């Protein structure tokens, strides 16, 4: 999402973006932990980097967070879902992309499995859906397939934090 405005305590009347932002943008995203009826966890495998990530992505204009989460789960996993509890929010500052990203994360249950509807970009990374036995297995798999690629490291850190937080939420149930 393109940054269209900025409020500054020292200059609340200016409509001009401050120079110190240097062309940075902000992105609102949703992602989360999807389980099936057997308690398996959905992960996306990115063949290009041999890493795993949680399903999710950017919120489109006019969508609520929950609408975006449902859409992303349907596109990336092919699953119609029942949305669950909030897990938390993860903030990212991506210098190489000049991007601030705020990822809202949730739990969800798969009600019906179907076909993936991946974008061309996702296909170019070799996205595929993998169902892992449980949340501990998902954490282990993601940790063991760590990549130092500049695009992957922040994503893996984010998704491992979300998985560990989801584990805490699930243990309270």
C-alpha positions as CSV (number, residue, x, y, z in Angstrom):
1,X,0.0,0.0,0.0
2,X,1.3,3.4,-0.9
3,X,1.9,5.9,1.9
4,X,-0.4,8.8,1.3
5,X,-0.1,10.9,4.4
6,X,1.9,11.6,7.5
7,X,1.2,13.4,10.8
8,X,4.0,15.1,12.7
9,X,3.7,16.6,16.2
10,X,5.6,19.6,15.0
11,X,3.8,20.3,11.7
12,X,0.2,19.0,11.7
13,X,-0.9,21.2,8.8
14,X,1.6,20.1,6.2
15,X,0.3,17.7,3.5
16,X,3.8,17.1,2.1
17,X,5.6,13.9,3.1
18,X,8.7,14.7,5.1
19,X,12.0,14.3,3.3
20,X,13.4,12.0,6.0
21,X,10.9,9.3,4.8
22,X,13.0,9.1,1.7
23,X,10.4,7.3,-0.5
24,X,9.5,4.7,2.1
25,X,6.1,3.0,2.0
26,X,3.8,1.2,4.4
27,X,2.1,-2.1,3.9
28,X,-0.6,-3.7,6.0
29,X,-0.6,-7.5,5.8
30,X,-2.4,-10.5,7.3
31,X,-1.0,-14.0,7.9
32,X,-1.6,-16.8,10.3
33,X,-1.7,-20.3,11.4
34,X,-4.2,-22.5,9.6
35,X,-5.0,-26.0,11.0
36,X,-7.0,-28.8,9.4
37,X,-9.3,-31.3,11.1
38,X,-6.4,-33.5,12.0
39,X,-4.5,-30.6,13.7
40,X,-2.0,-30.2,10.9
41,X,-0.5,-26.8,10.2
42,X,-0.4,-25.2,6.7
43,X,3.0,-23.9,5.5
44,X,4.0,-22.5,2.2
45,X,7.2,-23.9,0.8
46,X,9.2,-21.5,-1.4
47,X,11.3,-23.8,-3.6
48,X,13.5,-21.0,-4.9
49,X,15.0,-20.4,-1.4
50,X,14.0,-23.8,0.2
51,X,12.3,-22.0,3.1
52,X,8.8,-22.2,4.6
53,X,6.5,-19.3,5.4
54,X,3.0,-18.8,6.8
55,X,0.1,-18.2,4.4
56,X,-0.8,-14.6,4.1
57,X,-0.2,-11.3,2.3
58,X,-1.2,-7.7,1.8
59,X,-4.5,-6.2,2.5
60,X,-6.1,-4.8,-0.6
61,X,-7.9,-1.4,-0.8
62,X,-11.4,-1.6,0.7
63,X,-10.8,-5.0,2.5
64,X,-11.1,-5.5,6.2
65,X,-8.3,-7.5,7.9
66,X,-10.5,-10.5,8.2
67,X,-11.7,-10.3,4.6
68,X,-8.0,-10.1,3.5
69,X,-7.1,-13.1,5.7
70,X,-9.9,-15.2,4.3
71,X,-8.9,-14.3,0.7
72,X,-5.2,-14.9,1.3
73,X,-5.9,-18.3,2.8
74,X,-8.2,-19.3,-0.1
75,X,-5.6,-18.2,-2.7
76,X,-2.5,-19.7,-1.1
77,X,-3.9,-22.8,0.5
78,X,-7.2,-23.4,-1.5
79,X,-9.0,-23.7,1.8
80,X,-12.3,-22.2,2.8
81,X,-11.8,-21.3,6.5
82,X,-13.3,-20.5,9.8
83,X,-11.4,-17.5,11.2
84,X,-10.2,-17.8,14.8
85,X,-8.5,-15.8,17.5
86,X,-6.0,-13.0,17.1
87,X,-2.3,-14.0,17.6
88,X,-0.7,-10.6,17.5
89,X,1.0,-7.9,15.4
90,X,4.5,-8.1,14.0
91,X,6.2,-4.9,12.8
92,X,8.9,-5.0,10.1
93,X,11.3,-2.3,8.8
94,X,12.7,-3.6,5.5
95,X,15.6,-1.2,4.5
96,X,16.2,-2.9,1.1
97,X,12.6,-2.4,0.1
98,X,12.1,0.9,1.8
99,X,9.1,-0.6,3.5
100,X,7.4,-0.6,6.9
101,X,5.1,-3.6,7.2
102,X,2.6,-4.3,9.9
103,X,1.4,-7.9,9.9
104,X,-1.7,-8.8,11.8
105,X,-1.8,-12.5,12.6
106,X,-4.7,-14.9,13.4
107,X,-5.6,-18.5,13.9
108,X,-7.9,-20.3,11.4
109,X,-9.4,-23.7,10.8
110,X,-9.8,-25.3,7.3
111,X,-13.4,-26.2,6.6
112,X,-12.9,-27.3,3.0
113,X,-9.8,-27.9,1.0
114,X,-9.5,-26.9,-2.7
115,X,-7.1,-25.7,-5.4
116,X,-4.5,-23.1,-4.8
117,X,-4.8,-19.8,-6.8
118,X,-1.2,-18.5,-6.7
119,X,-0.1,-15.3,-8.4
120,X,2.6,-15.3,-11.1
121,X,5.1,-14.0,-8.5
122,X,4.3,-16.8,-6.1
123,X,4.6,-19.3,-8.9
124,X,8.0,-17.9,-9.8
125,X,9.2,-18.6,-6.2
126,X,7.9,-22.2,-6.5
127,X,5.2,-21.9,-3.8
128,X,3.6,-25.1,-2.7
129,X,1.4,-26.0,0.2
130,X,2.7,-28.4,2.9
131,X,0.7,-29.7,5.8
132,X,2.9,-30.3,8.9
133,X,1.9,-32.7,11.7
134,X,1.6,-30.0,14.4
135,X,2.8,-26.6,15.5
136,X,6.0,-28.0,17.0
137,X,6.8,-29.6,13.7
138,X,6.0,-26.4,11.9
139,X,8.4,-24.5,14.2
140,X,11.1,-27.1,13.7
141,X,10.7,-27.3,9.9
142,X,10.9,-23.5,9.6
143,X,13.9,-23.2,11.9
144,X,15.8,-26.0,10.1
145,X,15.3,-24.5,6.7
146,X,16.6,-21.1,7.5
147,X,18.0,-18.9,4.7
148,X,20.3,-15.9,5.0
149,X,18.9,-14.5,1.7
150,X,18.1,-10.9,2.5
151,X,14.5,-11.3,1.4
152,X,14.0,-14.5,3.5
153,X,15.6,-13.7,6.9
154,X,13.1,-11.0,8.1
155,X,10.2,-13.2,6.8
156,X,11.4,-16.2,8.7
157,X,12.0,-14.2,11.9
158,X,8.4,-12.8,11.6
159,X,6.8,-16.2,10.9
160,X,8.7,-18.0,13.6
161,X,7.6,-15.3,16.1
162,X,4.0,-15.8,14.9
163,X,4.2,-19.6,15.2
164,X,5.6,-19.4,18.7
165,X,2.9,-16.9,19.8
166,X,0.2,-19.1,18.2
167,X,1.5,-22.0,20.2
168,X,1.0,-20.0,23.4
169,X,-2.5,-19.1,22.4
170,X,-3.3,-22.7,21.5
171,X,-1.9,-24.0,24.8
172,X,-4.2,-21.7,26.8
173,X,-7.3,-23.4,25.2
